[in-house]
Amino acid sequence: MSRGRYKEILLCVVPTSPVGEELEPGDTSEYDVCIYTELPLFQSSWRDEPPPGQPEEIAGLPFVRRESLCVNWEGYADDLTRVKLHDSQAPKFLKERLLEKFSESLQDLFTERLPAARAPVRIWWSNEQASELEDLPWELLVYTGEHVSSTLSFVRGTPPDDLPPRVPLREGRLRLALIGNLEANPALLRTFKELEEWRPLQLSIHRLSAPPRQALEQVVKDGYELVHFVADGRITLGLEGILRFGDHELSPGELCGWLTGSRVTLLALSPSLAPVGIRGGFAPAQRATRRSLLQESLGKLRGHDHRVQPEPTVVYRACTHFASEVRGRTTVLAPVGPLPSEAPEEFWRQFYPRLVQGLSIEEAVLDSQRQKEAPPMALFLHHRLGLEFTRAPIPPEASRIEPTAVHAELKAARQFLSTLEDMDPDLLEALSLRSVLQQKGTRIRELERLLEPWLQVEAQVSPENAHPPVLVAQALRPLALEGGE
């Protein structure tokens, strides 16, 4: 399976003990870090067996090795405090603290082997089975040091199996919708005003003043490609990030409903609060589970009314957890925490022009992270092959469809059909679902025919980044349906 110009490594973090295990402050939790890659990272050709429940292969990447990660929960709270401080030494300090949590082989991987790579390498960091680790700035493992490697990209999530089509730009321009209270973040407001005044920039910026739901309705209707939220946030007891826009709140599940099938390809998040460092210790907890211990030790929910202005630490935690829940619908770019006070705004000032020029979110992030004192930005990547947009002329037979909408319906239909095919045949008959199975199969073939002209165009445009013919054929292959046409 082609993955664009990048060689890939997936680091999948899995708890070694049950999530409900009781812990005390000061206890250490252990995790397996499952390494999936085709790269010869280790001198020995011997391969480990994956932990119970973990597959031998994920998205075309074979399992090769199991390493370890250990987290002390009191130290975890201290790390979260330090990441919010506007301290020029914080990135280096935090990188060392993060490295200490890994086994020796993983430390060597980040400090010696990967920085020396000549070919571009993408590292996928997946802690979906350990969401309590979402808060820490794992990006510092790659983007901090004397010389940031130009060949390493660090993204969060699991490599997707499906291949969303690239979005054709209308009149060759990207359209960006700003939603939220920009006045509460004056430096960010100045940044967007500067970008608006840069005439050569093929980026149309529109501030939408309506409440978030009405604004999202307009975003979908008008076909925006980029959305930038400026919001406060809070964390639920289930570690779900909720964005707050004054009196309005937006959950990840609700946003996913809006994004499915839309042209929105990037969701960027910024806090509306001025970034303020939080100093001081955290109240220890009594016996608790791993998740509740984290909440209690941070002392963020106990005695706090979510309607009052939240502490900045919570805002950044809400951003990363919100982004984690939205992944799979679109690419999300969220701050883990500011370091120098102007760094986040400078990041966006560098990011958007690079995105407009290269049409690659990942490359724009990689270039912007090389600036001095860049803030740690978590990139939850959705598009695996590099370019998300195209300015290429589209022939009439392909221009009659909106490829993102057709692809979303096709993906949902295939998932639904797969569920039906896994059911017992007698149960299908009893529930009178066989006709539904046939109807869904017919609809899938219709969608494949609609999408075929567009995928063929993609295979001819920018071959090094477009869907290669083998993947086009894979996307178009009909499913084996019982009782089809």
KAURGI-V589453 format. One line per field, one symbol per residue. psi: psi as a letter, one per 20 degrees, with the letter a starting at -180 (. if undefined). burial: + if it has 24 or more other C-alpha atoms within 12 Angstrom, else -. A space follows every 50 residues. Layout:
BEGIN
psi = ???
burial = ???
END
This chain:
BEGIN
psi = pqlbipqqppoopppiqqhjpprqpiqpqqqpopppriqmhqhqipprpq qpipriqplipqphqpaqpppphghgghghghiiqmphigggghghhghh iqrghhghghhggghiphqpppopookhjmiijhhqmhhhhhjpagoppi ippoqqappqhrnpqqppppkjqqpppppanhhimhghghghhghhinhi pmoopppoirqhghghghgggilqhppoporarrprhjkpppqpndiqqp qghghhhhhpirioipoqpqqiqpopqprraqpqraprrgghgggghhkh hojppiirpqqhghghhhghhghhhhqihrppoqphqqeqhigghhghhh gghhghgikogghhggghiiqpkqqopponphohjgpirqjqppqhhhii qohhgggghgghghggghgghiqphhhgghjlihhgggghgghghghhhh hghghhghiipmhiiroqhhhghghipqqoppka.
burial = ++++-+++++++++++------+++-+++++++++++++-+--------+ +--+--+++-+++++++++++++++++++++++++++--+++-+++++++ ++--+++-+++--++----++++++++++++++++++++++++++--+++ ++++++++++-+++++++++--++++++++++--+-+++-++--+----- -+++++++--+++-++-+++--++++++++++++++--++++++++--++ ++--++-+++++++++++++++++++++---+-++---++++++++++++ +----+---+++++++++++++++++++++++++++++++++++++++++ ++++++++++++++++++++++++++++++++++++++++++-+---+-- +++++++++++-++--+--++------------+-+++-++++++-++++ ++++++++--+---+++++-++--++--+-+----
END
